[in-house]
Amino acid sequence: MLTLKNSAQAWTQVKNSRFLAEVFTVHSPEEAKEAWRSRKASYDNGGHIVYAFTVGARQNVSGCSDDGEPSGTAGRPVLAVLHGSGLADAMITVARWFGGTKLGTGGLVHAYGDAARAVLAVAEFVEYAPMCEAAFAVPYGQYAVCRKFLESVGFSFDEENFSETVSLRGRLRRDDRPLLENFLRDLGSGGIVCAFRDV
């Protein structure tokens, strides 16, 4: 399986209709739907923003939406391309700006599928590595050195809360969990408790 190295986007055009396809990382159906809602709110395309996603090491969870296009003509073709790519924890959205000419059901299937293939053609991938979520808190005085270490192991920050201490939550490769455990034990002389969860 593969995962995205970074997000990407690509434009395609069919009979004056323009399509903007984007691919990016998601870790849950809820995160996928929030990303879709964000695009619906920010794109003034007066039309459709189709999406498809897969989550899990074996694409265990997936979903798609035609977002108002005729049933089966948009979300399913995008999802089929995503499944065929071997990508895990990924989402593709395709925004359409209508060009005045109807494409028909067959035309829509090809247009949305081609848009999904176009964005995957410019995306970069790496081998999928099982991830875990880590949540812990460190004193302010140790935050800078902690953050530097986390960046060195590719920690993906999901949340940082600054109150009496700095609460951190994010993801890292499961293989790197012992590195984080050892670092936190040394940093806090055994006093920093970290909760882990496989994702």
C-alpha positions, 0 to 999 in steps of 0.5 A: 500500500501507498500513502501521500507524500504531500497533497496535490491538485490538477485542472482538467477541462471537458466541453468548457466545463472545468474540473479541479481535482485535489488529493490529500491525506485523511484519517477518518470518514469524519475528517473527510466530510469536514474537508468536503464541507470546507471546500463547499464553503470556500469554492464559489463554483455554483455547482458540484464538489464530488468526493471519494476517500479511503481510510486504513492500511487496506482501504478498510473504510471508504466512501463517496458522494456524487454531490448532486450529479446523476447517481453513480456518475461522479463519486463512484468513478473517483472512488474506483480510481482511488481504489485502483491507485493503492492509496491508503488514508487519502481523499480526492475532491473534484470541483466542477465549474459548468461550461454550458454544455451537458456531458451526459451520464457517460461523459460525466463518468469519464470526466470525473474519472479522468480528473481523479487520474490527472491529480494522481499523476502529479501526486507523490507517494511513499510506502504506507507505514502503520501509524499510531496516535500519541497524546501527552503534556510537557512543561513549557520549559521543555516544549522547544526541545520536545517539538524539535524531537517530534519534527525529527521523527516526522510527528504529524501535529493534530493539536497543541493546547497551551495552558498550565502545560503544553498538551500535544496530540498527533500521529507518528509511525508505529515503528517510531513509538519506542523512540518517543517513549524513550525520549519522553521518559528521559525528558520528564524523568519518568513523569510524562505519561503518553497515551497511544492508540493505533490508527 
